[in-house]
Amino acid sequence: MNKRWAIPVLFFLFAVLPAPARADVSVPAMFSDHAVLQRGVSVPVWGSAAAGEEVTVSFAGKDYSTVANGSGDWMVTLGPMEANGTGQAMTIAGNNVIIIDDVLVGEVWLGSGQSNMQRPLSDDCYAIAAIDDAANYPGMRFFNVTASGGSVANTSWEVSDADSAASMSAVHYYFGRQLMSLQPGVPVGLISSAVSGTAIERWATCAGSGSLYTGQVAPLQPYAIKGATWYQGEWDSRSANDAQNYYWQLPCLVNEWRSDWGQGDFPFYVVQMPKMGLKSIHIVRDAELQAMLSDQKVEMIVTIDQEGRDVHPACKDPFGQRLANLALKLEYGVDVPARSPVHNAAASFVEGDSIHVVFDHVANGLDSGDGLALAEWEIADANGNWYAADAVISDTDTDTVIVSRPMPMTSSPVSARYAYSSDPAANNLVNSDGLPASPIREITPNPGMDNCGNSECGQEEDSCNCSVDCWDPPDSELSCDDGMDEDCDGLIDCDDGDCTGDPLCASTCGNGICDPSEDCRSCPGDCEGVTTGKPSNRYCCGNGEVEGPEGDGLCDDNP
């Protein structure tokens, strides 16, 4: 009897006893069918599993394996890949298997901001034609957090067609379409995360609450991207105080996003505010300009030439195309008109009763966009009194506008400005490509310097503050240990990227400072456990591996 029932009883016992816990491997929502992976960089793939579980990611003929840490977190890094418009499967295997189909490799861009970045293609003045055209770009994919109510977890990648494009950000759609049109065969992945009526402080913890950043941007990290586009500032233009804060809030936002992403100084493209009837918008415009001037990887499109004063410009095609042309020229080497004229304070000078304002990015020269005399120029005396002024493009230097002292003004001119008002009516300075010049809040050439512009290189003048009298600065640093900024980019010696790899710059290990070129692998004595001073802001575990930020648990299994 007992022998006869031995097997059934044993089977019954196994059936009722609880099985050992086996957590399924999972990945974030960004890894879904139709995804686009960024080409040319290391691509993180991450998720969760049971602690100690081995996870293998297979893609493009290669396998990458790791073991989940004590918290169940895991990450592998795919090697850099070439663009590929043919869909491939990604397999993620642990206790279970996940297969992600139709994955492309191309260019991935994030678009963020407030209502003008949020507004969908269906609301655009060119909506019917653009939506009909969307199916012609199957290599363009959308990860539309905006249309998913701001929930990253509930968003998945979609192939461009009439349905998916209609709800996509119009600015971001036109941006992607222009990239695909001039780089055929290179897929484009567009991540959209924007919310109407929001201040910049909600998009960065360093700028304020950061509530939207933590909810709609941070969960995307560290998904590999090429860069970001930003269209925001309307909310902050409602008061002068908020507008003034934009001078520090925008750079801190850019730095926080880059630092937390752990991908270095990726390109960050800003839409400078157009005309829209907000009383302090001219201050925000200048803050956006200053952010560009202070960061080599921040660029800006100028939109002050767009007609109307609607807070929501009806036609977003010019905005998206100009953003895309910046990327095409600066990131991909495509020869397209891209950069608007921007004043060069160091090269500008006072000469007699005139201020000579020199511009960069003039293409073949400056011009009047409407064929009329240059307008919206003003000039100031030493007491800060501003007067409307005459302005002409120099006959000999077509990158220079000569702003003359008007008759009511009795003293020599000190400063000049251009189109610095909420909605200038007649701004018409453009370059030969037809791109408008950025407004100027104030330019005071060479304050306290010798007379820059007199053809003599004075004692206090050099190539950086008066190249017109001295000499043009070189394209890169000439020496990496002389304490000088020869190329006038604001970076000296080893802090300048031109000195990367120079033996002089490799000798700082051991000075107790984790320099930007060092990490816990190259200089453990300076960088062990340090979270600042490195572009990636990655924490160095005791085993010499660069893991996630300190406290995220990724170092738990690597004491």
PyMOL commands that set and color helices and strands:
alter all, ss='L'
color gray80, all
select helices_A, chain A and resi 2-16+115-118+121-123+127-136+146-148+162-166+170-182+200-203+211-220+235-238+240-261+281-293+317-330+493-495+497-499+503-506+524-527
alter helices_A, ss='H'
color red, helices_A
select strands_A, chain A and resi 36-38+43-48+54-59+62-67+73-78+84-93+97-113+140-144+157-159+188-194+227-231+268-271+298-301+342-343+349-351+354-360+366-368+377-380+386-388+390-393+400-404+415-418+429-431+440-443
alter strands_A, ss='S'
color yellow, strands_A
deselect
rebuild
show_as cartoon
